[in-house]
Amino acid sequence: MKKVLVATDKPFAKVASDQIKAILAKANYSCVFLEKYTQQTDFINAVEDVDAIIIRSDKVDKDVIANGKQLKIVVRAGAGYDNVDLTAATEKGVVVMNTPGQNSNAVAELVFGMVVYQLRNHFDGSSGTELKDKNIGIHAYGNVGKNVARIAKGFGMNVYAFDPFVPKEVIEKDGVTVVGSVEELYKTCQFVSLHIPATAETKKSINYALLSNMPVNAVLINTARKEVIHEEDLLKLFAERKDFCYVADVQPDCVGELAEYAKRFFFSPKKMGAQTEEANINAGIAAANQIIAFFENNDIRFKVN
C-alpha cells in the first residue's frame, strides 16, 4: 500500500482534505496529515516511510528529500515550486510536480481585491479612484494572467501583456494587446500585475529602471514572489515618487522601511493567493489524482524537474 503524506503548515480547507482522503482511499492508498507544524524537523521526521508528499507553501529541502527513504514523488498543490529543492530531488530520483491552473482564479481575484482596497485609500472614508478606462499590464501571461485579463475587462480596463514564452496570437485571441518588451509594458500601464516565477533570471528583476518609467499614480501588484522585487530600488522609488503604490500578497523583507509610506502600500503577512475553499479543493484533488496517475500509469505530465 502506497503511503501519502499531506504536509501543510497552512492546512487545506476541511472539504478539500476530506476529498483528498477519499480519492486516495479509493485507490487503496493510505494518507496521513501533518498540519500546522512548528518545526521543520517535524516535517523531516514525518517523511521517513512515505512514498509521496503533497505540500502547499511548505519547504521540501535537501533534508526532507534525504530522509524520505522510499519517497518517489512530491506534488506542490499550486503553481509555484521554488519551495522545493529540485536539485536534491533530481539527484535522488524523486519526481516533483505542480498543479498548474488550479489556483489561478483565486489569485486573479485577489489582485483586484487588493487593488480596490488601495485605490479606495484603505477604506478610510476619503475619495479614491476607479479602475475603469485605466491601463493594466500583465507581466507573464500564464493561467493567472489570463484570469487577470478576464476580470480586468469586466472592470472596463485596457489590458496589455508581455510574455516572450506565449505566442502573440494566443494572447491577442483573448482581446489583450501584446507589447514588444517589458520596458514598454511598464511605460504604458498605470497598473502592472506580476506573475513571473522566482528564478535566477527574474530575482530582483523588477527594479528602478522599470518602475521609475511607470505613469503617474502607478500601482505595482505582486501576487508572484517577493524575491522578484529589487527592494532597495523599491524603497528609492517610494522616496522619490509620492504617487507610487505597491500591493502584495507576501510581506517584503523591507517592511520596516516601508512603514513611513503606509498609505501607499499594502501587503498580507502570509501568502493569500490560493487561500480560498475552491482553490484548496481544485489543487488538492489535482495533487491526489496526479500521485495516483504517476504510480499506476507512470504519468509525468506535470513534472517540473
Secondary structure, DSSP 8 states (H G I E B T S, - for coil): --EEEEEESS---HHHHHHHHHHHHHTT-EEEEEES-S-HHHHHHHTTT-SEEEESS--B-HHHHHH-TT--EEEESSS--TTB-HHHHHHHT-EEEE-TTSSHHHHHHHHHHHHHHHHTGGGSSS-----TT-EEEEES-SHHHHHHHHHHHHTT-EEEEE-TTS-HHHHHTTT-EE-SSHHHHHHH-SEEEE-----TTTTT-B-HHHHTTS-TT-EEEE-S-GGGB-HHHHHHHHHH-TT-EEEESS--TTHHHHGGGGGGEEE-SS--TT-SHHHHHHHHHHHHHHHHHHHHH---TTB--
